[in-house]
Amino acid sequence: MATGIGTDPVAVTQAAPPLKRQHSLRLPRSPKILIGLGILLFFVLVAILGPIVRPDSPDATFANSPVPLAPTAAHWLGTTQAQQDVFSQLLVGGGSMLLVALIGGVIATAGSVVIGVTAGYLGGLADELLSMLTNVFLVLPALPLLIILFGFIGTSGQNDLFLIGIIISLTGWAFGARVLRAQTLSLRNRDYVDAAKITGERWWRIIATEILPNLIPVVATSFLFTVLYAVGTYTALAFLGLVNPNWSWGGMLLYAQNSNAELSGYWWWFLPPGLAIALLGTSLVLLNFGIDEFINPRLRAAGLSGRRRRGGRPEFALTPVIQSEGGHS
């Protein structure tokens, strides 16, 4: 049987294709990842280039009319009740949205990593105290708490975007910390962690070099989730008038609501910012689902099985069985 395995060229030919098929499971080839990343990059470009390429100032008035004007060649998305260009406001409003979402996502993810991983690795009293803190923030009603905070603090200028992002992050880290704690509990008793303990490594170094590298996909999904949370929360706060709109998309919806744009049929005023928020959220959800499908073998296997049931070729291969000349495997 050894001779058959070593010399049969068919065995080598059958063993090579599975390696190529495994590469098809790489992250960048996921349709969810590609579509979500493409939409997100588009909005990033809009946020960066929007204030530069905007046709007019978002607060400049042009016409003398008592009602908003419909889209024309001069104003691609029409005007508001104050005769301001909606397209210019749309281009400028994406920057504040993404900045607040990025600040909130980075700070909330950092907090969830520090608290969740530390609690899961140390265990004992530290785990109980940090888990109790996480549970407190999980049960707190985030939006009413933010409404109260912003009602007392108030906002006035562009620099408030950093303050808004920080405050939003305080209510968005707990869920990620809970997930990271659970993943750390499953990793802290692995052989490579025990080997690092035996060699005398400090606990914080073990977390940084042995545990965190294996949690990178989970940290990525936690970051996307908190960014999505920050987008929705900032939109809600701007729509409620609790933060300085700064021509954000939530502020555009607020002004449209105050002028009864929906009831009056001024669709060009509220529909573009609403679609922009929905598409931005969709891109983050697609990225989150794509990464989750990549790191979860059950979801990945379900997707492959679904393709096979639809008649497509499966993305995996069975181990070839090689028979010797005597007919035995």
Sequence and secondary structure as in RCSB ss.txt:
>XXXX:A:sequence
MATGIGTDPVAVTQAAPPLKRQHSLRLPRSPKILIGLGILLFFVLVAILGPIVRPDSPDATFANSPVPLAPTAAH
WLGTTQAQQDVFSQLLVGGGSMLLVALIGGVIATAGSVVIGVTAGYLGGLADELLSMLTNVFLVLPALPLLIILF
GFIGTSGQNDLFLIGIIISLTGWAFGARVLRAQTLSLRNRDYVDAAKITGERWWRIIATEILPNLIPVVATSFLF
TVLYAVGTYTALAFLGLVNPNWSWGGMLLYAQNSNAELSGYWWWFLPPGLAIALLGTSLVLLNFGIDEFINPRLR
AAGLSGRRRRGGRPEFALTPVIQSEGGHS
>XXXX:A:secstr
 HHHHHH HHHHHHHSHHHHHHHTTSGGG HHHHHHHHHHHHHHHHHHHHHHH SS TT B    SS     SSS
TT B TT BBHHHHHHHHHHHHHHHHHHHHHHHHHHHHHHHHHHHHH HHHHHHHHHHHHHHHHS HHHHHHHHH
HHH   STTHHHHHHHHHHHTTSHHHHHHHHHHHHHHTTSHHHHHHHHTT  HHHHIIIIIGGGGHHHHHHHHHH
HHHHHHHHHHHHHHTT S  TT HHHHHHHHHHTTHHHHT HHHHHHHHHHHHHHHHHHHHHHHHHHHHH HHHH
HHHHHHHHHTT   S         TTS  
